[in-house]
Amino acid sequence: MHVCHIIVDDFLPDPDAVRDAALRLAYPEPEEATYFPGRNADQALPIHGLDQVISALAGEALQPAPGTSHLKPRLALDGQSGKGGIHVDNAHWSAIIYLTPDAHCQGGTSFHRHRRTDSEHAPVFPGEAERMGLNHPSEIWEKIVFPDQDRPEAWDTTMTVPMRYNRMALFRSYLWHNAGPSFGATPETGRLILPLFYIPA
């Protein structure tokens, strides 16, 4: 058995407090175009005991992945876009806690199958890179992600986790996935998430 997705509703015991804290943070405009739509907060938003809860759900000891935007809220308003599209994350597990009230929620997080390679994830198991026509797993960026990330005809959507307030979506970082649409005219009505990235402890 290989678990790839874990969805938990009503995840945080006090989501309003976390949302309010996220809205009080600054979201500076980046100096150059970012890979993902929207802006990261200027600081992380630690939540006591969160890493232990995620480890228990995943069934393995995890720690925050270095060099990621772990626990930095991200705000994406209507019209904001990024350079990237369908992708994988540089981690072992990824998670998103949705902090937008249901009245404003749009989209969610989508997962995809790459048509040419007939794959739903980057090559992580023995023989997969070769089957996908790659010499090494690292070639996914040059031969799959960058050429095809913004080509809808290159992918099939396999599932979408709808955005819902205080829903936590935990999934394997190597799955082909994409963020939902940016929306909202103000931080209070925009797409507000708390991203998490983990590697084995």
N, C-alpha and C positions, 0 to 999 in steps of 0.2 A: 504494500500500500504506500502510495506516494502522495502526500497532501500538498496541494498547490495553492489553495485559496481558503481563507478563514474569514468569515464575515460575522461581526458582532455588533448588534444594535444596542442602544442605550449603554454605550461603552464606558464613558467617564461618569463618575458619581456626581460631579458638579460641572456639567459642560458649560453652563452660563458663565461661571467664574473663569474658566479657561478661555472662552470666547471673549469676554470682557478684557482679560489680560492681553490677549492677542491684538485686540483693536486698539489698545493703548500704546502698542509698540510703533516705532517708526518704520516705514517701508520706503527707503531711499531709492531714487531712480538710479538704475545701474549706468555706469559710464559707457558701456557698450551693450549691444544686443545680447540677450540671454538665451540659453537653449530652451528654457521653458517659459510659457507665457506668465506675465505678472511680475511681482516683485517679492523678494524674500524680506522678512523682518531683519532689522539690524542686529538682533540678538536672539539666542535660543530661549525657549520657554520650557524650563525643566518641570517635570511632573513626577512627584515622589512615587517610587515603586513601579513606574510604568515599564521599565526594562524587564523587571521580574515577571510582570503580568504577560508581556509579549513572549518571553522565554517559555513560560508555562503553556501558553497557547500553541507555540511552535513545537513544543516537546523537546527542546534542546536549549542549552545555555547560550545566550546571545549577549553581545555588547555592541554599542553604537559603532557604526562604520566610520572610520576617520575620513576626512576630506569630503564629507557630504553635508547637506543642509539639514541634518538630523535635528528635529525639534525646533526648527526655525519656521514659524508660520509663513504661509505664502498667500498673497492676495492678488487675484487676477480679475481686473475689471473689464467691462465691455470694451472691445476694440484692442485690447492688449494681446499681443501674440509673441511667440518665441521662434527661434531658428529651427527648432527640432519638431519632430512628430512622433511616430511610433518608435519605441526605443526599449532598451533594457537598462537596469540600474547597476552601478558598480557596488554591489552588496550581495548578501546571501538571502535576506528577507527584506522586503519593503512593506511599509504600511502607510495608510492615509486615514487620518481622523477628520471627518467633515465637520466644519464649524459654522456652516451657513444654515440659518433657519429654514425649515421646510418650505415656507411660503416663497422663498427666493431661489430654491435649489433648481439647477438645470444640469442635465447630463450626468456625469459620474466618472468612472474610470473604465476604459474599454480594453479588451484583450483580443489578440488577433492571430491569424494563421498566415504565414508568408506563403503565397501561392507557388512561387517558382521552386522553393525548397521543401514545400509541404511540411513546414515546421511551425509549432506554436511557441517555441522558445529558442533561445540561443543554444549552441552546442555545448553541453556540459557533461554529457555522458560519453563513454568510450565509443568511438566510431562515428559519432554524429557529425563532426566537422567534415570528415571525408565523404559521408553520405550527402552532405549539403554542398559538396564541391569546393570545400575550403582546405587549404593546407594546414591551417592553424585556427583555433577558435577566435583569436584576436582579429581575424580578417572579416568578422561580421560587420565591423564599422565601415570598412572600405567597400565591401562587396554587397552588403544587404542594407544596413541602416541608412547610411548617407545617400545612396542612390534611390532608395525606395521609400524612405520614411514619409514623404509627402505625396506619394502616388497611390491614391485609393484603389486603383486597379491592380495593385501588387498584393493586396491583402484581402482577407475575409475577416469580418468581425465574428469572433466565437462567442463572446459574452460581454455584457456591460454590467458593472455594479452601479446601480443608481445612487446618486448623491442623496444622502439623508442626514439630517442633523444628528450628531453624536453617533454616527455609524463609523465603525473602524473596519477597514478592509486590509487584511494582511495577506500577502502573496509572495511567491518566489520572485526574486528580483530578475531572474533570467527570462521570465515570460515576456513576449512581445506585448507592450501595453502603451496606452496613450492617455493623456489628461483630457478631461471633458472641456467644453467651451468656457471661455471667460464670459462673465456677465456682471451686470449691476453698474450703477452710476456712482455709488458711494461705497466706502468700506463696509458699511452696515448691510448693504444689499448685494455685495460682490461675492465671488467664489473665494472662500476662506478655508484653508486646509492646514493641518499640522502633519507634515511628512516625517516619516521615521525610516531609518536605514540601519540594518544590523548585519553583523558577521558573527561567526561562531566565537564564543568566549574562550 
